[in-house]
Each structure stands twice: as structure tokens, then as C-alpha cells.
Amino acid sequence: MMMMRKVARHEPHGFATWFRLRRLSPDTQPRCPSGAATLSRDDESGFSLIEVIVSLAIISLVSLAGFTLVDTLASLQSRIDARYDAIQELQLLLSDLSDDFAQADPASLTLASGTLKMRTQVCNASGTVSLSVVDRSFRRTSGECISGTSSYSEIETARFTVIDSERAEWDTWPTDEALHAQAVRVDIRMPDQPGALTGSIEGLFDMPDTYAK
């Protein structure tokens, strides 16, 4: 008759201890009502109230910084566009003045009380152009046609000076002491306003020796 001998099973001490603890743990844990789920700490998910509050605070700060940056960039772009438009408007006015003086009749030039008038070619015909400052706006006006009128707003002052053949400067014209107007200087001073053109602009325009009627 064959004898069956029981072979002892040697397991690591740690494994047996763990197995015994796992086997005995159900008897030592508090029981939950029937149907209730039991979750361990490792199985829990979600955020605590403090974590949610801190996250919202961080999101709010980042959003506020983003909105501030966008508003600053939009304001800067608006100022750049306004300055660009002002430069374009001023360049157009100076171009008109250059054409007026290049085709002007020196004998028709008058300067009195800060208003300069001359006869020149305007709207493809001979006409009178008047330069003056009205309500802090530089005005170039002509009664010959609408296109002969242009202006530049928001200036501080504008001064006209007639230069004769002896290079003497006059703030009134004509004068008995000078016979020929050689050039006209126009000084425009801009107001000191944030975002606007500042400083002064000086234009020196030569008068022709002869006038083509």
C-alpha cells in the first residue's frame, strides 16, 4: 500500500503575514448597510473645496491678465491708427501747398492779420487760394471749387512769413520796402496732446519768377 506523505509548503514569511491579514480583515472592518458601496481612500476621485477655490482664483487671475493685455494692445493700435491718419492728412495738405506756391503769381501775394492769399492754379483754372487758422484748424480754401479746399485740425498755431529777394522776412505783404516775394515759410506748431503729433513743422515754399496765366 502506497503511503501519501504530506509535503510542507514553505512560503515567504511576508506573503503569509499579508495573506492572514487580508483573510482576517473582513471580520475586523466595520460593516456597511446592505446595498451600500464601500470605497477605499485610493478609489476616491474629484477635488476638495479648497482645491476648487484655488483653481478658480488662478483661472480668474490669468483671465484678467489676458483681458488687460488685449485692451492695452487695442488701445495702442487705435493710437497708432490715429497718428497714421494724421500724418496722411498732413502730407496731403503740404502737397497741396507745394502745388499752390509752385504755380502762384508773386504779384498777387498778400499777407495780413495772419491770412495769406495768392492767385494760383486751382481746379485746372486760375483762382484765389486763402490760407488761415480758424478754431485751431489750418484751412486752405478756394471759392473756385470744392476740391480746392482742404484742412488739418488740432494745431496750436500757424505762422506765415514772406521772404524777399534780399532774404529779409516779413509778416505782412506787400510792403514798400520789398518788391519781389521769393519764398514763403509756413510754421505749424502742434498741440502737446497724448497720442497726437507733437512738435512743429516748417515748410519753405519757393515762389516762381513768372506766373503762367
Contacts in CASP RR format, 6 or more apart in sequence:
PFRMAT RR
TARGET T0000
AUTHOR 0000-0000-0000
METHOD contacts of the structure
MODEL  1
MMMMRKVARHEPHGFATWFRLRRLSPDTQPRCPSGAATLSRDDESGFSLI
EVIVSLAIISLVSLAGFTLVDTLASLQSRIDARYDAIQELQLLLSDLSDD
FAQADPASLTLASGTLKMRTQVCNASGTVSLSVVDRSFRRTSGECISGTS
SYSEIETARFTVIDSERAEWDTWPTDEALHAQAVRVDIRMPDQPGALTGS
IEGLFDMPDTYAK
32 38 0 8 1.000
47 55 0 8 1.000
79 195 0 8 1.000
82 195 0 8 1.000
82 196 0 8 1.000
83 195 0 8 1.000
83 196 0 8 1.000
83 197 0 8 1.000
86 196 0 8 1.000
86 197 0 8 1.000
87 197 0 8 1.000
89 152 0 8 1.000
90 152 0 8 1.000
90 197 0 8 1.000
90 201 0 8 1.000
92 150 0 8 1.000
93 138 0 8 1.000
93 140 0 8 1.000
93 150 0 8 1.000
93 151 0 8 1.000
93 152 0 8 1.000
94 201 0 8 1.000
94 203 0 8 1.000
96 140 0 8 1.000
96 148 0 8 1.000
96 150 0 8 1.000
97 131 0 8 1.000
97 140 0 8 1.000
97 186 0 8 1.000
97 203 0 8 1.000
97 205 0 8 1.000
98 205 0 8 1.000
99 120 0 8 1.000
99 121 0 8 1.000
100 118 0 8 1.000
100 120 0 8 1.000
100 122 0 8 1.000
100 129 0 8 1.000
100 140 0 8 1.000
101 118 0 8 1.000
101 120 0 8 1.000
101 184 0 8 1.000
101 205 0 8 1.000
101 206 0 8 1.000
101 207 0 8 1.000
102 205 0 8 1.000
102 206 0 8 1.000
102 208 0 8 1.000
103 120 0 8 1.000
103 121 0 8 1.000
103 208 0 8 1.000
103 211 0 8 1.000
103 212 0 8 1.000
104 118 0 8 1.000
104 119 0 8 1.000
104 120 0 8 1.000
104 207 0 8 1.000
104 208 0 8 1.000
104 211 0 8 1.000
105 118 0 8 1.000
105 119 0 8 1.000
105 120 0 8 1.000
105 211 0 8 1.000
105 213 0 8 1.000
106 180 0 8 1.000
106 181 0 8 1.000
106 207 0 8 1.000
106 208 0 8 1.000
106 209 0 8 1.000
106 211 0 8 1.000
107 211 0 8 1.000
108 117 0 8 1.000
108 118 0 8 1.000
108 119 0 8 1.000
108 128 0 8 1.000
108 211 0 8 1.000
109 116 0 8 1.000
109 117 0 8 1.000
109 118 0 8 1.000
109 162 0 8 1.000
109 173 0 8 1.000
109 174 0 8 1.000
109 181 0 8 1.000
109 184 0 8 1.000
109 207 0 8 1.000
110 116 0 8 1.000
110 117 0 8 1.000
110 118 0 8 1.000
110 173 0 8 1.000
110 174 0 8 1.000
111 117 0 8 1.000
111 160 0 8 1.000
111 162 0 8 1.000
111 170 0 8 1.000
111 171 0 8 1.000
111 172 0 8 1.000
111 173 0 8 1.000
112 172 0 8 1.000
112 173 0 8 1.000
114 132 0 8 1.000
114 133 0 8 1.000
114 159 0 8 1.000
114 160 0 8 1.000
114 171 0 8 1.000
115 130 0 8 1.000
115 131 0 8 1.000
115 132 0 8 1.000
116 130 0 8 1.000
116 131 0 8 1.000
116 132 0 8 1.000
116 160 0 8 1.000
116 184 0 8 1.000
117 128 0 8 1.000
117 129 0 8 1.000
117 130 0 8 1.000
117 131 0 8 1.000
118 128 0 8 1.000
118 129 0 8 1.000
119 126 0 8 1.000
119 127 0 8 1.000
119 128 0 8 1.000
119 129 0 8 1.000
119 211 0 8 1.000
120 126 0 8 1.000
120 127 0 8 1.000
120 128 0 8 1.000
120 129 0 8 1.000
121 127 0 8 1.000
121 212 0 8 1.000
122 129 0 8 1.000
122 142 0 8 1.000
122 144 0 8 1.000
122 145 0 8 1.000
122 148 0 8 1.000
123 142 0 8 1.000
123 144 0 8 1.000
123 145 0 8 1.000
123 147 0 8 1.000
123 148 0 8 1.000
125 144 0 8 1.000
126 213 0 8 1.000
127 142 0 8 1.000
127 143 0 8 1.000
127 144 0 8 1.000
128 142 0 8 1.000
128 143 0 8 1.000
128 144 0 8 1.000
129 140 0 8 1.000
129 141 0 8 1.000
129 142 0 8 1.000
129 148 0 8 1.000
130 139 0 8 1.000
130 140 0 8 1.000
130 141 0 8 1.000
130 142 0 8 1.000
131 138 0 8 1.000
131 139 0 8 1.000
131 140 0 8 1.000
131 160 0 8 1.000
131 186 0 8 1.000
132 139 0 8 1.000
132 141 0 8 1.000
133 139 0 8 1.000
133 155 0 8 1.000
133 157 0 8 1.000
133 158 0 8 1.000
136 153 0 8 1.000
136 154 0 8 1.000
136 155 0 8 1.000
136 156 0 8 1.000
136 191 0 8 1.000
137 151 0 8 1.000
137 152 0 8 1.000
137 153 0 8 1.000
137 154 0 8 1.000
137 155 0 8 1.000
138 151 0 8 1.000
138 152 0 8 1.000
138 153 0 8 1.000
138 155 0 8 1.000
138 158 0 8 1.000
138 188 0 8 1.000
139 149 0 8 1.000
139 151 0 8 1.000
140 148 0 8 1.000
140 149 0 8 1.000
140 150 0 8 1.000
140 151 0 8 1.000
141 148 0 8 1.000
141 149 0 8 1.000
142 148 0 8 1.000
142 149 0 8 1.000
143 149 0 8 1.000
152 188 0 8 1.000
154 190 0 8 1.000
154 191 0 8 1.000
154 193 0 8 1.000
154 196 0 8 1.000
155 188 0 8 1.000
155 189 0 8 1.000
155 190 0 8 1.000
155 191 0 8 1.000
156 189 0 8 1.000
156 190 0 8 1.000
156 191 0 8 1.000
156 192 0 8 1.000
157 187 0 8 1.000
157 188 0 8 1.000
157 189 0 8 1.000
158 186 0 8 1.000
158 187 0 8 1.000
158 188 0 8 1.000
158 189 0 8 1.000
159 171 0 8 1.000
159 186 0 8 1.000
159 187 0 8 1.000
160 171 0 8 1.000
160 184 0 8 1.000
160 185 0 8 1.000
160 186 0 8 1.000
161 169 0 8 1.000
161 170 0 8 1.000
161 171 0 8 1.000
161 184 0 8 1.000
161 185 0 8 1.000
161 187 0 8 1.000
162 169 0 8 1.000
162 170 0 8 1.000
162 171 0 8 1.000
162 173 0 8 1.000
162 181 0 8 1.000
162 183 0 8 1.000
162 184 0 8 1.000
163 169 0 8 1.000
163 170 0 8 1.000
163 181 0 8 1.000
163 182 0 8 1.000
163 183 0 8 1.000
163 184 0 8 1.000
163 185 0 8 1.000
164 170 0 8 1.000
164 178 0 8 1.000
164 179 0 8 1.000
164 180 0 8 1.000
164 181 0 8 1.000
164 182 0 8 1.000
165 178 0 8 1.000
165 179 0 8 1.000
165 180 0 8 1.000
165 182 0 8 1.000
166 178 0 8 1.000
167 182 0 8 1.000
168 177 0 8 1.000
168 178 0 8 1.000
169 185 0 8 1.000
170 178 0 8 1.000
173 181 0 8 1.000
181 207 0 8 1.000
182 206 0 8 1.000
182 207 0 8 1.000
183 204 0 8 1.000
183 205 0 8 1.000
183 206 0 8 1.000
183 207 0 8 1.000
184 204 0 8 1.000
184 205 0 8 1.000
184 207 0 8 1.000
185 202 0 8 1.000
185 203 0 8 1.000
185 204 0 8 1.000
185 205 0 8 1.000
186 202 0 8 1.000
186 203 0 8 1.000
186 204 0 8 1.000
186 205 0 8 1.000
187 200 0 8 1.000
187 201 0 8 1.000
187 202 0 8 1.000
187 203 0 8 1.000
188 200 0 8 1.000
188 201 0 8 1.000
188 202 0 8 1.000
189 199 0 8 1.000
189 200 0 8 1.000
190 196 0 8 1.000
190 197 0 8 1.000
190 198 0 8 1.000
190 199 0 8 1.000
190 200 0 8 1.000
190 201 0 8 1.000
191 198 0 8 1.000
192 198 0 8 1.000
192 199 0 8 1.000
END
